[in-house]
């Protein structure tokens, strides 16, 4: 009986902590909880590193951002399409000028 | 709904999905260790519950823009 009561307390406590920190709520609470976890993660890692006495290698900084690059293909394609007529006319004029210069 | 609003909703959905997955996994592990002699099924069940909650939240969030919400004046 005491063992079962201990188990019940442990499981109930874990469930209560999850409920209290907003982990089981709606989407807004979930994203707030994720933000809090992200903010708390680096100091926690640093404290653990100090406790165990070793240094983790520094994370390499990646310049690429998927968020910014997501639509870049579509944007570049449509930019190329929008300037295509003027670019084509420029190249045609240059080509005709070159041919004229050759025939002089 | 504007594209910016839709993007924010999707961001919230993904964040909530990650949180609920982790919570479900964690609680599943706790229950598996404490009550069910370290079997796998409570962990899978907990993870599934978390993902289901995240899906339901996402669905409500994305639909909320189109659902009529009445505000009934509270009678004093």
Backbone of each chain as nested JSON, in Angstrom:
{
  "chains": [
    {"id": "A", "residues": [
      {"number": 1, "name": "UNK", "atoms": {"N": [0.814, -1.24, 0.0], "CA": [0.0, 0.0, 0.0], "C": [0.839, 1.277, 0.0]}},
      {"number": 2, "name": "UNK", "atoms": {"N": [1.883, 1.373, 0.862], "CA": [2.701, 2.603, 0.814], "C": [3.419, 2.752, -0.525]}},
      {"number": 3, "name": "UNK", "atoms": {"N": [3.815, 1.603, -1.108], "CA": [4.509, 1.677, -2.404], "C": [3.571, 2.221, -3.476]}},
      {"number": 4, "name": "UNK", "atoms": {"N": [2.337, 1.738, -3.455], "CA": [1.361, 2.223, -4.43], "C": [1.082, 3.703, -4.236]}},
      {"number": 5, "name": "UNK", "atoms": {"N": [1.009, 4.134, -2.973], "CA": [0.768, 5.558, -2.679], "C": [1.928, 6.403, -3.203]}},
      {"number": 6, "name": "UNK", "atoms": {"N": [3.174, 5.904, -3.043], "CA": [4.355, 6.632, -3.547], "C": [4.299, 6.748, -5.062]}},
      {"number": 7, "name": "UNK", "atoms": {"N": [3.961, 5.619, -5.707], "CA": [3.881, 5.638, -7.174], "C": [2.819, 6.619, -7.642]}},
      {"number": 8, "name": "UNK", "atoms": {"N": [1.67, 6.586, -6.933], "CA": [0.564, 7.475, -7.308], "C": [0.985, 8.937, -7.157]}},
      {"number": 9, "name": "UNK", "atoms": {"N": [1.725, 9.209, -6.069], "CA": [2.198, 10.584, -5.821], "C": [3.148, 11.029, -6.927]}},
      {"number": 10, "name": "UNK", "atoms": {"N": [4.068, 10.123, -7.309], "CA": [5.041, 10.465, -8.362], "C": [4.347, 10.78, -9.681]}},
      {"number": 11, "name": "UNK", "atoms": {"N": [3.462, 9.836, -10.084], "CA": [2.785, 10.004, -11.37], "C": [1.863, 11.22, -11.352]}},
      {"number": 12, "name": "UNK", "atoms": {"N": [1.137, 11.376, -10.228], "CA": [0.236, 12.526, -10.102], "C": [1.002, 13.828, -10.095]}},
      {"number": 13, "name": "UNK", "atoms": {"N": [2.167, 13.834, -9.432], "CA": [3.001, 15.031, -9.402], "C": [3.502, 15.405, -10.785]}},
      {"number": 14, "name": "UNK", "atoms": {"N": [3.934, 14.381, -11.56], "CA": [4.408, 14.652, -12.922], "C": [3.284, 15.226, -13.777]}},
      {"number": 15, "name": "UNK", "atoms": {"N": [2.1, 14.647, -13.631], "CA": [0.934, 15.127, -14.394], "C": [0.585, 16.561, -13.988]}},
      {"number": 16, "name": "UNK", "atoms": {"N": [0.641, 16.842, -12.69], "CA": [0.307, 18.181, -12.215], "C": [1.311, 19.216, -12.716]}},
      {"number": 17, "name": "UNK", "atoms": {"N": [2.617, 18.84, -12.697], "CA": [3.648, 19.776, -13.174], "C": [3.433, 20.086, -14.65]}},
      {"number": 18, "name": "UNK", "atoms": {"N": [3.113, 19.031, -15.42], "CA": [2.863, 19.24, -16.848], "C": [1.664, 20.162, -17.057]}},
      {"number": 19, "name": "UNK", "atoms": {"N": [0.602, 19.953, -16.278], "CA": [-0.603, 20.776, -16.404], "C": [-0.334, 22.211, -15.967]}},
      {"number": 20, "name": "UNK", "atoms": {"N": [0.418, 22.364, -14.873], "CA": [0.643, 23.696, -14.303], "C": [1.524, 24.562, -15.187]}},
      {"number": 21, "name": "UNK", "atoms": {"N": [2.497, 23.931, -15.9], "CA": [3.37, 24.745, -16.755], "C": [2.752, 25.003, -18.121]}},
      {"number": 22, "name": "UNK", "atoms": {"N": [1.485, 24.659, -18.311], "CA": [0.813, 24.989, -19.562], "C": [1.18, 24.071, -20.714]}},
      {"number": 23, "name": "UNK", "atoms": {"N": [1.748, 22.904, -20.404], "CA": [2.149, 21.99, -21.473], "C": [0.96, 21.26, -22.07]}},
      {"number": 24, "name": "UNK", "atoms": {"N": [-0.158, 21.224, -21.316], "CA": [-1.324, 20.479, -21.816], "C": [-2.436, 21.417, -22.256]}},
      {"number": 25, "name": "UNK", "atoms": {"N": [-2.117, 22.702, -22.4], "CA": [-3.15, 23.677, -22.755], "C": [-3.307, 23.825, -24.251]}},
      {"number": 26, "name": "UNK", "atoms": {"N": [-3.757, 25.016, -24.675], "CA": [-3.964, 25.24, -26.101], "C": [-2.661, 25.644, -26.786]}},
      {"number": 27, "name": "UNK", "atoms": {"N": [-2.749, 25.98, -28.086], "CA": [-1.559, 26.239, -28.88], "C": [-0.724, 27.402, -28.385]}},
      {"number": 28, "name": "UNK", "atoms": {"N": [-1.408, 28.462, -27.921], "CA": [-0.68, 29.653, -27.457], "C": [0.165, 29.321, -26.237]}},
      {"number": 29, "name": "UNK", "atoms": {"N": [-0.447, 28.592, -25.285], "CA": [0.305, 28.227, -24.066], "C": [1.482, 27.325, -24.42]}},
      {"number": 30, "name": "UNK", "atoms": {"N": [1.272, 26.427, -25.399], "CA": [2.338, 25.51, -25.804], "C": [3.527, 26.248, -26.383]}},
      {"number": 31, "name": "UNK", "atoms": {"N": [3.247, 27.243, -27.253], "CA": [4.367, 27.971, -27.855], "C": [5.054, 28.853, -26.825]}},
      {"number": 32, "name": "UNK", "atoms": {"N": [4.285, 29.376, -25.838], "CA": [4.915, 30.145, -24.752], "C": [5.838, 29.239, -23.939]}},
      {"number": 33, "name": "UNK", "atoms": {"N": [5.365, 28.01, -23.659], "CA": [6.187, 27.053, -22.891], "C": [7.456, 26.7, -23.658]}},
      {"number": 34, "name": "UNK", "atoms": {"N": [7.337, 26.556, -24.987], "CA": [8.523, 26.244, -25.793], "C": [9.518, 27.395, -25.762]}},
      {"number": 35, "name": "UNK", "atoms": {"N": [8.998, 28.624, -25.808], "CA": [9.869, 29.792, -25.716], "C": [10.621, 29.832, -24.401]}},
      {"number": 36, "name": "UNK", "atoms": {"N": [9.886, 29.515, -23.309], "CA": [10.529, 29.516, -21.978], "C": [11.616, 28.441, -21.92]}},
      {"number": 37, "name": "UNK", "atoms": {"N": [11.338, 27.277, -22.514], "CA": [12.326, 26.186, -22.5], "C": [13.564, 26.577, -23.309]}},
      {"number": 38, "name": "UNK", "atoms": {"N": [13.338, 27.24, -24.458], "CA": [14.468, 27.677, -25.302], "C": [15.331, 28.676, -24.558]}},
      {"number": 39, "name": "UNK", "atoms": {"N": [14.685, 29.599, -23.81], "CA": [15.447, 30.6, -23.06], "C": [16.215, 29.974, -21.921]}},
      {"number": 40, "name": "UNK", "atoms": {"N": [15.625, 28.944, -21.299], "CA": [16.275, 28.334, -20.13], "C": [17.357, 27.341, -20.517]}},
      {"number": 41, "name": "UNK", "atoms": {"N": [17.373, 26.884, -21.781], "CA": [18.303, 25.826, -22.174], "C": [19.775, 26.213, -22.116]}},
      {"number": 42, "name": "UNK", "atoms": {"N": [20.239, 27.346, -22.718], "CA": [21.676, 27.643, -22.663], "C": [22.228, 27.816, -21.247]}},
      {"number": 43, "name": "UNK", "atoms": {"N": [21.548, 28.583, -20.345], "CA": [22.114, 28.681, -18.984], "C": [22.188, 27.332, -18.282]}},
      {"number": 44, "name": "UNK", "atoms": {"N": [21.178, 26.462, -18.542], "CA": [21.192, 25.139, -17.905], "C": [22.379, 24.32, -18.417]}},
      {"number": 45, "name": "UNK", "atoms": {"N": [22.631, 24.391, -19.746], "CA": [23.765, 23.651, -20.33], "C": [25.079, 24.153, -19.741]}},
      {"number": 46, "name": "UNK", "atoms": {"N": [25.171, 25.499, -19.606], "CA": [26.405, 26.074, -19.038], "C": [26.63, 25.603, -17.61]}},
      {"number": 47, "name": "UNK", "atoms": {"N": [25.539, 25.591, -16.817], "CA": [25.683, 25.151, -15.415], "C": [26.136, 23.712, -15.337]}},
      {"number": 48, "name": "UNK", "atoms": {"N": [25.545, 22.831, -16.172], "CA": [25.93, 21.418, -16.177], "C": [27.384, 21.241, -16.6]}},
      {"number": 49, "name": "UNK", "atoms": {"N": [27.822, 22.091, -17.591], "CA": [29.212, 21.999, -18.041], "C": [30.161, 22.38, -16.918]}},
      {"number": 50, "name": "UNK", "atoms": {"N": [29.781, 23.434, -16.151], "CA": [30.633, 23.851, -15.021], "C": [30.685, 22.75, -13.976]}},
      {"number": 51, "name": "UNK", "atoms": {"N": [29.523, 22.119, -13.738], "CA": [29.44, 21.077, -12.714], "C": [30.314, 19.882, -13.078]}},
      {"number": 52, "name": "UNK", "atoms": {"N": [30.255, 19.468, -14.382], "CA": [31.032, 18.304, -14.785], "C": [32.456, 18.659, -15.182]}},
      {"number": 53, "name": "UNK", "atoms": {"N": [32.704, 19.946, -15.395], "CA": [34.074, 20.394, -15.626], "C": [34.598, 20.149, -17.017]}},
      {"number": 54, "name": "UNK", "atoms": {"N": [33.769, 20.136, -18.04], "CA": [34.296, 20.09, -19.407], "C": [33.525, 21.067, -20.281]}},
      {"number": 55, "name": "UNK", "atoms": {"N": [34.191, 21.428, -21.386], "CA": [33.613, 22.417, -22.293], "C": [33.077, 21.727, -23.543]}},
      {"number": 56, "name": "UNK", "atoms": {"N": [31.853, 22.018, -23.878], "CA": [31.327, 21.517, -25.15], "C": [31.904, 22.365, -26.269]}},
      {"number": 57, "name": "UNK", "atoms": {"N": [32.172, 21.786, -27.453], "CA": [32.653, 22.648, -28.543], "C": [31.579, 23.636, -28.961]}},
      {"number": 58, "name": "UNK", "atoms": {"N": [32.009, 24.815, -29.372], "CA": [31.041, 25.861, -29.742], "C": [30.259, 25.436, -30.976]}},
      {"number": 59, "name": "UNK", "atoms": {"N": [28.958, 25.719, -30.976], "CA": [28.137, 25.335, -32.13], "C": [28.534, 26.195, -33.322]}},
      {"number": 60, "name": "UNK", "atoms": {"N": [28.731, 25.59, -34.497], "CA": [29.12, 26.39, -35.667], "C": [27.96, 27.282, -36.097]}},
      {"number": 61, "name": "UNK", "atoms": {"N": [28.288, 28.506, -36.477], "CA": [27.228, 29.449, -36.862], "C": [26.913, 29.254, -38.344]}},
      {"number": 62, "name": "UNK", "atoms": {"N": [25.672, 28.923, -38.635], "CA": [25.271, 28.702, -40.024], "C": [24.585, 29.959, -40.507]}},
      {"number": 63, "name": "UNK", "atoms": {"N": [25.066, 30.507, -41.631], "CA": [24.502, 31.755, -42.125], "C": [23.165, 31.534, -42.833]}},
      {"number": 64, "name": "UNK", "atoms": {"N": [22.909, 30.304, -43.243], "CA": [21.72, 30.007, -44.03], "C": [20.476, 30.014, -43.141]}},
      {"number": 65, "name": "UNK", "atoms": {"N": [19.433, 30.712, -43.583], "CA": [18.189, 30.729, -42.815], "C": [17.078, 30.117, -43.661]}},
      {"number": 66, "name": "UNK", "atoms": {"N": [16.546, 28.96, -43.259], "CA": [15.495, 28.336, -44.081], "C": [14.265, 29.224, -44.228]}},
      {"number": 67, "name": "UNK", "atoms": {"N": [13.955, 30.001, -43.17], "CA": [12.777, 30.867, -43.219], "C": [12.892, 31.892, -44.342]}},
      {"number": 68, "name": "UNK", "atoms": {"N": [14.098, 32.485, -44.47], "CA": [14.279, 33.495, -45.509], "C": [14.384, 32.852, -46.882]}},
      {"number": 69, "name": "UNK", "atoms": {"N": [14.974, 31.664, -46.944], "CA": [15.239, 31.042, -48.242], "C": [14.051, 30.257, -48.772]}},
      {"number": 70, "name": "UNK", "atoms": {"N": [12.992, 30.117, -47.955], "CA": [11.89, 29.228, -48.331], "C": [11.305, 29.558, -49.696]}},
      {"number": 71, "name": "UNK", "atoms": {"N": [10.983, 30.826, -49.94], "CA": [10.337, 31.206, -51.201], "C": [11.31, 31.777, -52.205]}},
      {"number": 72, "name": "UNK", "atoms": {"N": [12.618, 31.678, -51.936], "CA": [13.584, 32.396, -52.768], "C": [13.555, 31.888, -54.208]}},
      {"number": 73, "name": "UNK", "atoms": {"N": [13.34, 30.58, -54.414], "CA": [13.282, 30.034, -55.773], "C": [12.152, 30.654, -56.559]}},
      {"number": 74, "name": "UNK", "atoms": {"N": [10.962, 30.687, -55.943], "CA": [9.782, 31.262, -56.601], "C": [10.01, 32.746, -56.867]}},
      {"number": 75, "name": "UNK", "atoms": {"N": [10.548, 33.463, -55.875], "CA": [10.763, 34.906, -56.029], "C": [11.732, 35.18, -57.165]}},
      {"number": 76, "name": "UNK", "atoms": {"N": [12.843, 34.402, -57.206], "CA": [13.833, 34.645, -58.258], "C": [13.258, 34.306, -59.634]}},
      {"number": 77, "name": "UNK", "atoms": {"N": [12.474, 33.232, -59.723], "CA": [11.881, 32.855, -61.01], "C": [10.967, 33.944, -61.519]}},
      {"number": 78, "name": "UNK", "atoms": {"N": [10.11, 34.437, -60.622], "CA": [9.159, 35.453, -61.077], "C": [9.819, 36.786, -61.346]}},
      {"number": 79, "name": "UNK", "atoms": {"N": [10.902, 37.082, -60.621], "CA": [11.655, 38.304, -60.927], "C": [12.253, 38.185, -62.326]}},
      {"number": 80, "name": "UNK", "atoms": {"N": [12.819, 37.001, -62.632], "CA": [13.41, 36.781, -63.955], "C": [12.338, 36.909, -65.05]}},
      {"number": 81, "name": "UNK", "atoms": {"N": [11.145, 36.351, -64.778], "CA": [10.06, 36.435, -65.757], "C": [9.621, 37.881, -65.973]}},
      {"number": 82, "name": "UNK", "atoms": {"N": [9.605, 38.659, -64.879], "CA": [9.121, 40.041, -65.0], "C": [10.109, 40.915, -65.761]}},
      {"number": 83, "name": "UNK", "atoms": {"N": [11.426, 40.63, -65.627], "CA": [12.4, 41.466, -66.356], "C": [12.754, 40.847, -67.707]}},
      {"number": 84, "name": "UNK", "atoms": {"N": [12.188, 39.67, -68.016], "CA": [12.544, 38.969, -69.264], "C": [12.31, 39.811, -70.521]}},
      {"number": 85, "name": "UNK", "atoms": {"N": [11.152, 40.497, -70.681], "CA": [10.955, 41.27, -71.926], "C": [12.01, 42.356, -72.115]}},
      {"number": 86, "name": "UNK", "atoms": {"N": [12.28, 43.141, -71.05], "CA": [13.245, 44.231, -71.183], "C": [14.655, 43.673, -71.399]}},
      {"number": 87, "name": "UNK", "atoms": {"N": [14.997, 42.575, -70.698], "CA": [16.321, 41.957, -70.882], "C": [16.462, 41.431, -72.3]}},
      {"number": 88, "name": "UNK", "atoms": {"N": [15.39, 40.787, -72.813], "CA": [15.43, 40.235, -74.175], "C": [15.616, 41.368, -75.188]}},
      {"number": 89, "name": "UNK", "atoms": {"N": [14.888, 42.483, -74.978], "CA": [15.02, 43.589, -75.956], "C": [16.416, 44.194, -75.9]}},
      {"number": 90, "name": "UNK", "atoms": {"N": [16.998, 44.288, -74.679], "CA": [18.381, 44.809, -74.553], "C": [19.343, 43.917, -75.314]}},
      {"number": 91, "name": "UNK", "atoms": {"N": [19.242, 42.603, -75.09], "CA": [20.154, 41.668, -75.746], "C": [19.97, 41.695, -77.258]}},
      {"number": 92, "name": "UNK", "atoms": {"N": [18.709, 41.833, -77.711], "CA": [18.441, 41.899, -79.168], "C": [19.103, 43.136, -79.763]}},
      {"number": 93, "name": "UNK", "atoms": {"N": [18.935, 44.267, -79.048], "CA": [19.563, 45.515, -79.543], "C": [21.074, 45.373, -79.609]}},
      {"number": 94, "name": "UNK", "atoms": {"N": [21.65, 44.763, -78.556], "CA": [23.11, 44.572, -78.533], "C": [23.539, 43.669, -79.683]}},
      {"number": 95, "name": "UNK", "atoms": {"N": [22.759, 42.609, -79.905], "CA": [23.09, 41.667, -80.988], "C": [23.035, 42.349, -82.348]}},
      {"number": 96, "name": "UNK", "atoms": {"N": [21.949, 43.148, -82.566], "CA": [21.795, 43.852, -83.852], "C": [22.926, 44.861, -84.037]}},
      {"number": 97, "name": "UNK", "atoms": {"N": [23.289, 45.561, -82.985], "CA": [24.379, 46.54, -83.041], "C": [25.68, 45.842, -83.413]}},
      {"number": 98, "name": "UNK", "atoms": {"N": [25.901, 44.644, -82.799], "CA": [27.14, 43.879, -83.089], "C": [27.179, 43.468, -84.554]}},
      {"number": 99, "name": "UNK", "atoms": {"N": [26.008, 43.011, -85.069], "CA": [25.948, 42.6, -86.487], "C": [26.193, 43.794, -87.39]}},
      {"number": 100, "name": "UNK", "atoms": {"N": [25.579, 44.953, -87.033], "CA": [25.793, 46.174, -87.823], "C": [27.259, 46.543, -87.851]}},
      {"number": 101, "name": "UNK", "atoms": {"N": [27.923, 46.458, -86.661], "CA": [29.337, 46.788, -86.573], "C": [30.165, 45.849, -87.426]}},
      {"number": 102, "name": "UNK", "atoms": {"N": [29.738, 44.564, -87.507], "CA": [30.484, 43.591, -88.315], "C": [30.368, 43.927, -89.793]}},
      {"number": 103, "name": "UNK", "atoms": {"N": [29.155, 44.394, -90.221], "CA": [28.917, 44.624, -91.659], "C": [29.496, 45.953, -92.12]}},
      {"number": 104, "name": "UNK", "atoms": {"N": [29.931, 46.828, -91.183], "CA": [30.493, 48.145, -91.574], "C": [31.822, 47.987, -92.291]}}
    ]},
    {"id": "B", "residues": [
      {"number": 1, "name": "UNK", "atoms": {"N": [-8.353, 35.532, -43.574], "CA": [-7.181, 35.596, -42.686], "C": [-5.962, 35.993, -43.517]}},
      {"number": 2, "name": "UNK", "atoms": {"N": [-5.167, 36.941, -43.023], "CA": [-3.992, 37.392, -43.796], "C": [-2.914, 36.306, -43.774]}},
      {"number": 3, "name": "UNK", "atoms": {"N": [-1.966, 36.437, -44.727], "CA": [-0.896, 35.433, -44.79], "C": [-0.017, 35.463, -43.566]}},
      {"number": 4, "name": "UNK", "atoms": {"N": [0.175, 36.675, -43.033], "CA": [1.019, 36.804, -41.836], "C": [0.376, 36.057, -40.671]}},
      {"number": 5, "name": "UNK", "atoms": {"N": [-0.954, 36.256, -40.542], "CA": [-1.69, 35.592, -39.447], "C": [-1.617, 34.071, -39.627]}},
      {"number": 6, "name": "UNK", "atoms": {"N": [-1.778, 33.625, -40.885], "CA": [-1.738, 32.189, -41.16], "C": [-0.368, 31.619, -40.823]}},
      {"number": 7, "name": "UNK", "atoms": {"N": [0.682, 32.374, -41.189], "CA": [2.038, 31.94, -40.872], "C": [2.256, 31.817, -39.377]}},
      {"number": 8, "name": "UNK", "atoms": {"N": [1.714, 32.801, -38.638], "CA": [1.861, 32.747, -37.177], "C": [1.121, 31.548, -36.609]}},
      {"number": 9, "name": "UNK", "atoms": {"N": [-0.058, 31.272, -37.155], "CA": [-0.824, 30.107, -36.672], "C": [-0.054, 28.82, -36.926]}},
      {"number": 10, "name": "UNK", "atoms": {"N": [0.539, 28.689, -38.101], "CA": [1.311, 27.489, -38.398], "C": [2.522, 27.381, -37.476]}},
      {"number": 11, "name": "UNK", "atoms": {"N": [3.182, 28.525, -37.195], "CA": [4.326, 28.509, -36.265], "C": [3.889, 27.994, -34.903]}},
      {"number": 12, "name": "UNK", "atoms": {"N": [2.716, 28.51, -34.448], "CA": [2.203, 28.086, -33.132], "C": [1.887, 26.601, -33.153]}},
      {"number": 13, "name": "UNK", "atoms": {"N": [1.32, 26.147, -34.286], "CA": [0.985, 24.722, -34.435], "C": [2.223, 23.853, -34.28]}},
      {"number": 14, "name": "UNK", "atoms": {"N": [3.299, 24.216, -34.989], "CA": [4.513, 23.404, -34.942], "C": [5.123, 23.407, -33.552]}},
      {"number": 15, "name": "UNK", "atoms": {"N": [5.151, 24.604, -32.924], "CA": [5.71, 24.69, -31.573], "C": [4.893, 23.839, -30.609]}},
      {"number": 16, "name": "UNK", "atoms": {"N": [3.554, 23.952, -30.727], "CA": [2.686, 23.181, -29.842], "C": [2.856, 21.687, -30.071]}},
      {"number": 17, "name": "UNK", "atoms": {"N": [3.046, 21.3, -31.36], "CA": [3.253, 19.886, -31.689], "C": [4.498, 19.358, -30.975]}},
      {"number": 18, "name": "UNK", "atoms": {"N": [5.584, 20.135, -31.041], "CA": [6.826, 19.714, -30.388], "C": [6.625, 19.583, -28.885]}},
      {"number": 19, "name": "UNK", "atoms": {"N": [5.941, 20.573, -28.298], "CA": [5.732, 20.564, -26.839], "C": [4.884, 19.373, -26.419]}},
      {"number": 20, "name": "UNK", "atoms": {"N": [3.788, 19.142, -27.137], "CA": [2.88, 18.057, -26.749], "C": [3.527, 16.695, -26.973]}},
      {"number": 21, "name": "UNK", "atoms": {"N": [4.333, 16.573, -28.045], "CA": [5.029, 15.327, -28.298], "C": [5.966, 15.011, -27.135]}},
      {"number": 22, "name": "UNK", "atoms": {"N": [6.755, 16.043, -26.741], "CA": [7.686, 15.859, -25.636], "C": [6.975, 15.551, -24.33]}},
      {"number": 23, "name": "UNK", "atoms": {"N": [5.89, 16.279, -24.075], "CA": [5.147, 16.061, -22.828], "C": [4.549, 14.66, -22.798]}},
      {"number": 24, "name": "UNK", "atoms": {"N": [3.922, 14.259, -23.925], "CA": [3.327, 12.929, -23.998], "C": [4.362, 11.839, -23.809]}},
      {"number": 25, "name": "UNK", "atoms": {"N": [5.51, 12.038, -24.447], "CA": [6.602, 11.063, -24.32], "C": [7.072, 10.978, -22.872]}},
      {"number": 26, "name": "UNK", "atoms": {"N": [7.278, 12.156, -22.268], "CA": [7.753, 12.193, -20.882], "C": [6.78, 11.547, -19.919]}},
      {"number": 27, "name": "UNK", "atoms": {"N": [5.507, 11.93, -20.027], "CA": [4.507, 11.352, -19.12], "C": [4.338, 9.862, -19.38]}},
      {"number": 28, "name": "UNK", "atoms": {"N": [4.437, 9.466, -20.667], "CA": [4.357, 8.043, -20.991], "C": [5.485, 7.259, -20.334]}},
      {"number": 29, "name": "UNK", "atoms": {"N": [6.692, 7.835, -20.365], "CA": [7.846, 7.178, -19.731], "C": [7.619, 7.065, -18.225]}},
      {"number": 30, "name": "UNK", "atoms": {"N": [7.133, 8.16, -17.625], "CA": [6.896, 8.145, -16.164], "C": [5.892, 7.058, -15.802]}},
      {"number": 31, "name": "UNK", "atoms": {"N": [4.766, 7.043, -16.515], "CA": [3.738, 6.04, -16.201], "C": [4.225, 4.63, -16.494]}},
      {"number": 32, "name": "UNK", "atoms": {"N": [5.007, 4.482, -17.566], "CA": [5.516, 3.15, -17.904], "C": [6.43, 2.627, -16.805]}},
      {"number": 33, "name": "UNK", "atoms": {"N": [7.306, 3.507, -16.316], "CA": [8.261, 3.08, -15.279], "C": [7.544, 2.841, -13.956]}},
      {"number": 34, "name": "UNK", "atoms": {"N": [6.599, 3.746, -13.617], "CA": [5.994, 3.696, -12.278], "C": [4.939, 2.594, -12.169]}},
      {"number": 35, "name": "UNK", "atoms": {"N": [4.064, 2.472, -13.179], "CA": [2.931, 1.55, -13.044], "C": [3.028, 0.291, -13.892]}},
      {"number": 36, "name": "UNK", "atoms": {"N": [3.643, 0.383, -15.08], "CA": [3.479, -0.703, -16.048], "C": [4.748, -1.486, -16.332]}},
      {"number": 37, "name": "UNK", "atoms": {"N": [5.638, -1.542, -15.384], "CA": [6.841, -2.395, -15.452], "C": [7.654, -2.178, -16.73]}},
      {"number": 38, "name": "UNK", "atoms": {"N": [7.853, -0.918, -17.074], "CA": [8.71, -0.512, -18.19], "C": [8.289, -1.128, -19.522]}},
      {"number": 39, "name": "UNK", "atoms": {"N": [6.992, -1.252, -19.709], "CA": [6.522, -1.716, -21.018], "C": [6.538, -0.559, -21.996]}},
      {"number": 40, "name": "UNK", "atoms": {"N": [6.462, -0.903, -23.297], "CA": [6.562, 0.147, -24.315], "C": [5.227, 0.831, -24.575]}},
      {"number": 41, "name": "UNK", "atoms": {"N": [4.128, 0.11, -24.393], "CA": [2.852, 0.668, -24.852], "C": [2.42, 1.963, -24.159]}},
      {"number": 42, "name": "UNK", "atoms": {"N": [2.733, 2.163, -22.843], "CA": [2.327, 3.474, -22.28], "C": [3.066, 4.641, -22.912]}},
      {"number": 43, "name": "UNK", "atoms": {"N": [4.321, 4.39, -23.328], "CA": [5.109, 5.452, -23.947], "C": [4.494, 5.812, -25.301]}},
      {"number": 44, "name": "UNK", "atoms": {"N": [4.168, 4.763, -26.072], "CA": [3.565, 4.998, -27.382], "C": [2.203, 5.663, -27.221]}},
      {"number": 45, "name": "UNK", "atoms": {"N": [1.435, 5.2, -26.227], "CA": [0.113, 5.763, -25.969], "C": [0.208, 7.23, -25.593]}},
      {"number": 46, "name": "UNK", "atoms": {"N": [1.146, 7.549, -24.693], "CA": [1.328, 8.94, -24.265], "C": [1.735, 9.839, -25.425]}},
      {"number": 47, "name": "UNK", "atoms": {"N": [2.66, 9.34, -26.256], "CA": [3.091, 10.118, -27.418], "C": [1.926, 10.355, -28.36]}},
      {"number": 48, "name": "UNK", "atoms": {"N": [1.148, 9.301, -28.578], "CA": [-0.025, 9.434, -29.437], "C": [-1.032, 10.428, -28.897]}},
      {"number": 49, "name": "UNK", "atoms": {"N": [-1.248, 10.388, -27.577], "CA": [-2.162, 11.35, -26.946], "C": [-1.67, 12.778, -27.178]}},
      {"number": 50, "name": "UNK", "atoms": {"N": [-0.363, 12.977, -26.972], "CA": [0.213, 14.312, -27.161], "C": [0.036, 14.812, -28.584]}},
      {"number": 51, "name": "UNK", "atoms": {"N": [0.329, 13.932, -29.551], "CA": [0.189, 14.339, -30.951], "C": [-1.265, 14.62, -31.289]}},
      {"number": 52, "name": "UNK", "atoms": {"N": [-2.175, 13.808, -30.736], "CA": [-3.603, 14.032, -30.978], "C": [-4.066, 15.356, -30.415]}},
      {"number": 53, "name": "UNK", "atoms": {"N": [-3.583, 15.71, -29.204], "CA": [-3.94, 17.003, -28.602], "C": [-3.409, 18.146, -29.454]}},
      {"number": 54, "name": "UNK", "atoms": {"N": [-2.194, 17.989, -29.958], "CA": [-1.604, 19.037, -30.79], "C": [-2.412, 19.202, -32.081]}},
      {"number": 55, "name": "UNK", "atoms": {"N": [-2.831, 18.076, -32.674], "CA": [-3.621, 18.125, -33.906], "C": [-4.938, 18.843, -33.66]}},
      {"number": 56, "name": "UNK", "atoms": {"N": [-5.577, 18.496, -32.539], "CA": [-6.861, 19.119, -32.209], "C": [-6.699, 20.617, -31.973]}},
      {"number": 57, "name": "UNK", "atoms": {"N": [-5.64, 21.015, -31.269], "CA": [-5.402, 22.438, -31.028], "C": [-5.179, 23.187, -32.336]}},
      {"number": 58, "name": "UNK", "atoms": {"N": [-4.369, 22.571, -33.221], "CA": [-4.091, 23.167, -34.532], "C": [-5.38, 23.37, -35.301]}},
      {"number": 59, "name": "UNK", "atoms": {"N": [-6.205, 22.335, -35.289], "CA": [-7.462, 22.381, -36.035], "C": [-8.343, 23.524, -35.529]}},
      {"number": 60, "name": "UNK", "atoms": {"N": [-8.467, 23.63, -34.203], "CA": [-9.284, 24.691, -33.623], "C": [-8.721, 26.067, -33.933]}},
      {"number": 61, "name": "UNK", "atoms": {"N": [-7.394, 26.176, -33.861], "CA": [-6.745, 27.46, -34.105], "C": [-6.952, 27.904, -35.555]}},
      {"number": 62, "name": "UNK", "atoms": {"N": [-6.796, 26.954, -36.484], "CA": [-6.94, 27.317, -37.898], "C": [-8.399, 27.588, -38.268]}},
      {"number": 63, "name": "UNK", "atoms": {"N": [-9.325, 26.931, -37.569], "CA": [-10.745, 27.14, -37.881], "C": [-11.328, 28.36, -37.191]}},
      {"number": 64, "name": "UNK", "atoms": {"N": [-10.647, 28.834, -36.133], "CA": [-11.246, 29.869, -35.275], "C": [-11.571, 31.14, -36.043]}},
      {"number": 65, "name": "UNK", "atoms": {"N": [-10.803, 31.398, -37.119], "CA": [-11.037, 32.617, -37.896], "C": [-12.402, 32.59, -38.57]}},
      {"number": 66, "name": "UNK", "atoms": {"N": [-12.872, 31.372, -38.917], "CA": [-14.102, 31.253, -39.695], "C": [-15.327, 30.923, -38.862]}},
      {"number": 67, "name": "UNK", "atoms": {"N": [-15.106, 30.627, -37.579], "CA": [-16.233, 30.232, -36.725], "C": [-16.838, 31.482, -36.109]}},
      {"number": 68, "name": "UNK", "atoms": {"N": [-18.188, 31.599, -36.192], "CA": [-18.859, 32.741, -35.577], "C": [-18.806, 32.585, -34.077]}},
      {"number": 69, "name": "UNK", "atoms": {"N": [-18.356, 33.627, -33.419], "CA": [-18.289, 33.548, -31.962], "C": [-19.211, 34.583, -31.383]}},
      {"number": 70, "name": "UNK", "atoms": {"N": [-20.197, 34.091, -30.655], "CA": [-21.161, 35.036, -30.07], "C": [-20.717, 35.401, -28.671]}},
      {"number": 71, "name": "UNK", "atoms": {"N": [-20.924, 36.662, -28.357], "CA": [-20.585, 37.089, -26.997], "C": [-21.89, 37.441, -26.308]}},
      {"number": 72, "name": "UNK", "atoms": {"N": [-22.269, 36.586, -25.384], "CA": [-23.534, 36.808, -24.668], "C": [-23.258, 37.728, -23.494]}},
      {"number": 73, "name": "UNK", "atoms": {"N": [-24.038, 38.818, -23.43], "CA": [-23.828, 39.769, -22.337], "C": [-24.228, 39.116, -21.029]}},
      {"number": 74, "name": "UNK", "atoms": {"N": [-23.364, 39.256, -20.069], "CA": [-23.662, 38.624, -18.771], "C": [-24.719, 39.449, -18.076]}},
      {"number": 75, "name": "UNK", "atoms": {"N": [-25.737, 38.751, -17.622], "CA": [-26.807, 39.467, -16.904], "C": [-26.353, 39.729, -15.483]}},
      {"number": 76, "name": "UNK", "atoms": {"N": [-26.437, 40.957, -15.104], "CA": [-25.957, 41.301, -13.748], "C": [-27.023, 41.081, -12.71]}}
    ]}
  ]
}
